[in-house]
């Protein structure tokens, strides 16, 4: 399988060639028109009139997305900032934008502002590690998944829960997680007699709470947990998935999708792009993001 980096390079080179042809023909506008194929179907991103795909994310949720000071590894400028964004979500945003023939603009927002930004049309979509939950589907539309994230638990390696082999074994733990996530709203209440602390406003905040001893454990997803171990080697990752002692979650709670405004024509177009990638591609891209996150340096 070709590496993600090779795919992006090939798309960029193709884009340069296309831009050269359009310039030679006198096409100086950024507007992306729908093209008619031989079968009479339309393609392209006709709904993006200025030719720019505005994508919102936290830029603070490694390895999905983070903020860095340079454009290293292909990071993208954050709108209205001198900083850059990178991570799995940025990789995916670049891939989608290239495939749709659009420029990419990354908009940095806090977690609770993401859905309202899509609903208001401030941004075209959100690519930010969002689970495709029934509650969110009442507010926005989602693409097909662009990642499948299993649920894991992080504990201190020398703590009382280091040898836990099931959710039941976490009984009585002091715990927390990120606000407005399936981890906090659905998983933590499944721990018997748990002392659930107030939700943390971000993934980094919940990791600090665990590392500083404010809680015994946090629940998150596998990519976030793998990235956390690099920054906090004193932590231990517990994965109960596939066992009788696992957290009870539905597919919708672990499938990660791109959210868009209700009835947006972009949903179908982005689904067409995602259909060209396999689950193995997703894993390869995520592993690359984990390997280059700032905390891995």
C-alpha positions as CSV (number, residue, x, y, z in Angstrom):
1,X,0.0,0.0,0.0
2,X,1.3,3.4,-0.9
3,X,2.2,5.7,2.0
4,X,0.0,8.7,2.8
5,X,2.8,11.0,2.1
6,X,3.1,9.6,-1.5
7,X,-0.6,10.0,-2.0
8,X,-0.5,13.7,-1.0
9,X,2.5,14.4,-3.2
10,X,0.8,12.9,-6.2
11,X,-2.3,14.9,-5.6
12,X,-0.3,18.1,-5.2
13,X,1.6,17.5,-8.4
14,X,-1.7,16.8,-10.2
15,X,-3.1,20.0,-8.8
16,X,-0.2,22.0,-10.1
17,X,-0.6,20.6,-13.6
18,X,-4.3,21.4,-13.6
19,X,-3.7,24.9,-12.3
20,X,-1.2,25.4,-15.2
21,X,-3.8,24.4,-17.7
22,X,-6.5,26.6,-16.3
23,X,-4.1,29.6,-16.2
24,X,-3.2,29.0,-19.8
25,X,-6.8,29.1,-20.7
26,X,-7.4,32.3,-18.9
27,X,-9.2,30.8,-15.9
28,X,-8.1,33.2,-13.1
29,X,-11.0,32.8,-10.7
30,X,-10.9,30.7,-7.5
31,X,-14.5,29.6,-7.9
32,X,-14.8,25.8,-8.3
33,X,-17.6,24.8,-10.8
34,X,-19.3,21.5,-11.1
35,X,-18.0,19.5,-14.1
36,X,-20.2,17.3,-16.2
37,X,-18.8,13.8,-16.8
38,X,-19.3,11.6,-19.8
39,X,-22.2,9.9,-18.1
40,X,-23.9,13.2,-17.5
41,X,-23.2,13.2,-13.7
42,X,-21.8,16.2,-12.0
43,X,-18.6,16.4,-10.0
44,X,-16.6,19.0,-8.2
45,X,-17.5,21.3,-5.3
46,X,-20.0,23.7,-6.8
47,X,-21.3,24.7,-3.4
48,X,-18.0,26.3,-2.4
49,X,-18.3,29.5,-4.4
50,X,-14.9,31.0,-3.3
51,X,-13.0,27.9,-3.9
52,X,-12.0,27.6,-0.2
53,X,-13.0,24.7,2.1
54,X,-13.2,26.1,5.6
55,X,-12.6,23.3,8.1
56,X,-13.0,23.7,11.9
57,X,-11.1,21.8,14.6
58,X,-9.7,22.4,18.1
59,X,-6.1,22.4,17.0
60,X,-5.4,21.0,20.5
61,X,-6.4,17.3,20.4
62,X,-3.4,15.3,19.4
63,X,-3.1,13.1,17.5
64,X,-6.2,14.2,15.7
65,X,-5.2,17.8,15.6
66,X,-2.7,20.2,17.2
67,X,-1.1,23.6,17.0
68,X,2.6,24.0,16.1
69,X,4.9,27.0,15.4
70,X,6.0,26.0,11.9
71,X,4.8,24.3,8.7
72,X,6.9,21.2,9.4
73,X,5.5,17.9,8.0
74,X,3.0,19.8,5.8
75,X,1.2,21.7,8.6
76,X,-1.4,24.2,7.4
77,X,-1.7,27.8,8.6
78,X,-4.5,28.5,11.2
79,X,-6.8,31.3,10.0
80,X,-6.1,34.6,11.7
81,X,-3.0,33.2,13.5
82,X,0.7,32.9,13.0
83,X,0.6,29.3,14.1
84,X,0.0,26.1,12.1
85,X,-2.3,23.1,12.5
86,X,-1.4,19.5,11.9
87,X,-2.5,16.0,12.8
88,X,-4.7,13.3,11.5
89,X,-7.6,15.6,10.9
90,X,-5.4,18.1,9.0
91,X,-4.1,15.2,6.9
92,X,-7.7,14.2,6.1
93,X,-8.7,17.8,5.4
94,X,-5.8,18.3,3.0
95,X,-6.8,15.0,1.2
96,X,-10.4,16.0,0.9
97,X,-9.7,19.6,-0.3
98,X,-7.2,18.3,-2.9
99,X,-9.6,15.8,-4.2
100,X,-12.4,18.4,-4.5
101,X,-10.1,20.9,-6.2
102,X,-10.3,23.4,-3.3
103,X,-8.0,25.5,-1.2
104,X,-8.0,24.6,2.5
105,X,-8.5,27.0,5.4
106,X,-8.2,25.7,9.0
107,X,-10.4,27.5,11.6
108,X,-9.5,27.0,15.2
109,X,-12.5,26.7,17.6
110,X,-13.1,25.3,21.0
111,X,-14.9,21.9,21.2
112,X,-18.3,23.3,22.1
113,X,-18.2,25.8,19.3
114,X,-17.7,23.3,16.5
115,X,-21.3,22.2,15.9
116,X,-22.8,25.7,16.1
117,X,-20.1,26.9,13.6
118,X,-21.4,24.2,11.1
119,X,-25.0,25.0,11.8
120,X,-24.5,28.8,11.2
121,X,-22.4,28.3,8.0
122,X,-19.4,29.9,9.6
123,X,-17.4,26.9,8.4
124,X,-18.1,24.3,5.7
125,X,-17.4,21.3,7.9
126,X,-15.8,20.0,11.1
127,X,-13.0,17.4,11.0
128,X,-12.2,17.1,14.7
129,X,-12.5,13.5,15.9
130,X,-16.3,13.7,16.4
131,X,-18.2,10.6,17.1
132,X,-21.3,10.1,14.9
133,X,-23.8,10.0,17.7
134,X,-27.6,10.2,17.4
135,X,-27.7,13.4,19.4
136,X,-25.2,15.1,17.0
137,X,-27.1,13.8,14.0
138,X,-30.1,15.8,15.2
139,X,-28.1,18.9,14.7
140,X,-25.8,18.2,11.8
141,X,-25.2,15.7,9.0
142,X,-22.2,13.3,9.0
143,X,-20.2,11.7,6.3
144,X,-19.3,8.0,6.5
145,X,-16.6,7.3,9.1
146,X,-13.1,8.5,8.4
147,X,-11.8,6.6,11.5
148,X,-12.9,3.8,13.8
149,X,-11.8,4.5,17.4
150,X,-12.0,1.9,20.2
151,X,-12.5,3.0,23.8
152,X,-9.6,2.6,26.2
153,X,-8.7,3.6,29.8
154,X,-5.6,5.4,31.0
155,X,-4.4,4.8,34.6
156,X,-1.1,5.4,36.4
157,X,1.2,2.5,35.9
158,X,1.9,2.3,39.7
159,X,-1.6,3.0,40.7
160,X,-4.3,0.8,42.3
161,X,-6.0,0.1,38.9
162,X,-2.9,-0.8,36.9
163,X,-3.9,-4.5,36.7
164,X,-7.6,-3.9,35.9
165,X,-8.9,-6.3,33.3
166,X,-12.5,-5.1,33.0
167,X,-14.8,-2.2,33.7
168,X,-15.9,-4.0,36.8
169,X,-12.3,-3.9,38.1
170,X,-12.3,-0.1,38.0
171,X,-15.0,0.0,40.7
172,X,-14.7,3.0,43.0
173,X,-12.3,4.9,40.9
174,X,-12.1,8.7,40.9
175,X,-12.4,9.5,37.2
176,X,-13.0,12.1,34.5
177,X,-12.8,12.7,30.8
178,X,-13.5,15.4,28.2
179,X,-16.8,17.2,28.2
180,X,-19.5,16.4,25.7
181,X,-17.9,13.1,24.7
182,X,-19.1,9.5,24.8
183,X,-16.2,8.9,27.1
184,X,-17.7,11.1,29.8
185,X,-21.4,10.9,29.1
186,X,-21.6,7.1,28.4
187,X,-18.5,5.3,29.6
188,X,-17.8,6.7,33.0
189,X,-21.3,6.0,34.4
190,X,-20.7,2.3,33.6
191,X,-17.9,2.1,36.2
192,X,-19.4,0.7,39.5
193,X,-19.5,3.2,42.4
194,X,-17.3,5.6,40.4
195,X,-16.6,9.1,41.7
196,X,-17.1,11.1,38.5
197,X,-15.4,14.5,38.6
198,X,-16.6,17.4,36.5
199,X,-15.8,17.0,32.8
200,X,-12.6,18.6,31.5
201,X,-12.8,21.2,28.7
202,X,-10.2,19.5,26.5
203,X,-8.3,16.2,26.0
204,X,-5.0,17.8,27.3
205,X,-6.8,19.0,30.4
206,X,-8.0,15.5,31.3
207,X,-4.5,14.1,30.8
208,X,-3.1,16.7,33.2
209,X,-5.8,15.8,35.7
210,X,-4.7,12.2,35.6
211,X,-0.9,12.9,35.6
212,X,-1.2,15.3,38.5
213,X,-3.1,12.7,40.7
214,X,-6.4,14.5,40.7
215,X,-8.1,11.3,39.5
216,X,-7.4,7.6,39.2
217,X,-8.2,7.2,35.5
218,X,-9.6,8.8,32.4
219,X,-11.5,7.2,29.5
220,X,-10.7,8.1,26.0
221,X,-10.1,6.5,22.6
222,X,-7.1,4.5,21.3
223,X,-5.4,7.2,19.3
224,X,-5.6,9.7,22.1
225,X,-4.3,7.1,24.5
226,X,-1.4,6.1,22.3
227,X,-0.4,9.7,21.9
228,X,-0.7,10.3,25.7
229,X,1.8,7.6,26.5
230,X,4.5,9.4,24.6
231,X,4.0,12.6,26.7
232,X,3.2,10.7,30.0
233,X,5.3,7.5,30.1
234,X,4.2,7.0,33.7
235,X,0.7,6.1,32.5
236,X,-0.6,2.7,31.4
237,X,-3.2,2.0,28.7
238,X,-5.9,-0.6,29.4
239,X,-7.9,-2.0,26.5
240,X,-10.9,-4.1,27.4
241,X,-12.3,-4.1,23.9
242,X,-13.3,-7.5,22.5
243,X,-13.7,-9.0,26.0
244,X,-16.8,-9.5,28.3
245,X,-15.5,-6.7,30.5
246,X,-15.5,-4.0,27.9
247,X,-17.4,-0.7,28.0
248,X,-20.7,-1.0,26.3
249,X,-20.7,1.3,23.3
250,X,-22.5,1.3,20.0
251,X,-20.9,1.7,16.6
252,X,-22.2,5.2,16.4
253,X,-20.2,6.1,19.5
254,X,-16.8,4.9,18.1
255,X,-17.2,5.8,14.5
256,X,-15.6,9.2,13.7
257,X,-17.1,11.3,11.0
258,X,-16.9,14.7,9.3
259,X,-19.9,16.9,10.3
260,X,-21.6,19.3,7.9
261,X,-24.7,21.5,7.8
262,X,-28.0,19.7,7.4
263,X,-28.7,18.8,3.7
264,X,-25.3,20.1,2.5
265,X,-24.4,18.9,-1.0
266,X,-20.8,18.6,0.3
267,X,-21.8,15.5,2.3
268,X,-22.2,13.4,-0.7
269,X,-19.1,14.8,-2.4
270,X,-16.9,14.1,0.6
271,X,-18.3,10.6,1.0
272,X,-17.1,10.0,-2.6
273,X,-13.6,11.0,-1.5
274,X,-13.7,8.9,1.6
275,X,-14.9,5.9,-0.4
276,X,-11.5,5.9,-2.1
277,X,-9.7,5.1,1.2
278,X,-9.7,1.9,3.2
279,X,-9.7,1.3,6.9
280,X,-6.0,0.3,6.5
281,X,-5.4,3.7,5.0
282,X,-7.0,5.4,8.0
283,X,-4.7,3.4,10.4
284,X,-1.6,4.2,8.4
285,X,-2.4,7.9,8.4
286,X,-3.2,7.9,12.1
287,X,0.1,6.1,12.9
288,X,1.9,8.7,10.9
289,X,0.2,11.5,12.9
290,X,1.1,9.9,16.2
291,X,4.7,9.6,15.1
292,X,5.1,13.3,14.2
293,X,3.0,14.9,17.0
294,X,5.1,17.5,18.9
295,X,5.2,15.4,22.0
296,X,6.9,12.6,20.1
297,X,9.9,14.8,19.3
